[in-house]
Amino acid sequence: MPSEGPREEYIYMAKLTAQAESYEEMVEFMDKVVKMGDVEELTMEERNLFSVAYKNVIRAKRASWRIISSIEQKEENYGNEGHVAFIKYYKAKIEAKLSKICNRILKLLDSHLIPSAI
């Protein structure tokens, strides 16, 4: 890809990481595209890649949270307070990661995506 610019390389890498289902890496490449600011707004393809990247990262974290919540409920029913304490700690870590991802999206929207669309 030596003849292509950085934007095209990031798009290509985002597509490649999507095929590998490595969505956290895909997010990194799409963040770089968004922050480049070399065009007025994202193309339809770039918007779709951005959406796919974040949607899948969030989906995975939400699935983790649901599984851990289910285990927490079972352990509470069994009265395993030691396990419940650890589960609550781990669930809070997942919630913090999910919150960080959502805040990252909101920041990109506020600082790059919405202003370029207006």
N, C-alpha and C positions, 0 to 999 in steps of 0.2 A: 503494500500500500504506500510506497514512497511518494507517489504522485498526488496523493490525497492530502487534504489539510487535517488539522487536529479534530475539527468537528466531525468530519466523515469517519475518521478513525474511531472516535468515541461512539458514534452511531453503530459502526460495524462491531465494535467490542460489546456494545449493549445487546445487539442481536445475537452475537456468539454466546454470551453469558446466559441469555434467555433460553437458547437451545440446550444449554447445559443445566438449565434450571438453577442457576446460581444467581438468584435474584438480588441478594445483598450486593454482589459485585455489579450487577446491572444498575442498581440504584446509584452506585458511585459514578459510573460512566454517564448516566443521564443527568446527574447533578452537575457534572462538568459541562455538559451541553447547555443546560439551563443557565449556568453562571457565565458562560462565554459572552453572552450579550452582543454577539456580532451580527445578529439579525433582529428584526422587529419582534417577531413572535415565532414560536415553534411551528413546524410543519405538522400536518395531520399525523404523519408517521412518527414524528418525534413525540407528539402528545400521547399517542398510543403506547409507545415504548415507555415513556415516563409513567403512564398509568399502570401498565402491566408490571413494571418493576415494583412500584410501591404497593400495588394491590396484593401482589404475591408475598411480599415481605410481611405486610400486615396480616394477611390470611394465615401465614405460618405461626406468627406470634399469638394470634387469637386462638388458633387450634391448640397451641401449647397451653394457653390459659384455661381453655375449657377442659382439657384433659386433667390438668392439675387441680382444678376446682372440683371435678368429679372424684378424684382420689381423695381430696381433702374431706369431702362430705362422707365418703366411706370410712375414712379413718376416724372422723368424729363420731360416727355411728358405732364404731368398735371401741371407742373410748381410748384410743392411742394418742394421748395428748402430746407425747414427745414427738411423734411423727407429724401431728397437726402443726406444731410450732415450726418445724423445719419446712413443711409444705407452705405455710403462710409466708415464711421468709422467701422461699423460692418463687412463690406466686407474686410477691411484691417486686422481685427482680424482673419478672416477665412484664409486669405492669409498667415498671419504670422504662424498660426498653421500648415498649409499645408507645408510651407517652413521648419518648424522645423521637421516635420515628414520626409520629403525628406532628409534633412541634417543628420538626425539620421540614415537613411538607408545607406547613402553614408559613414558615419563614420564607421558603422558596416562592410560594404564591405571593406573599406580600412584597418581597424585595425584587423579584424578577418577572414572574409570570403575569401577574395582573397589570403591573405598570406597562409591560410591553404589549399587552392586548388592548390598552386604552388608546 
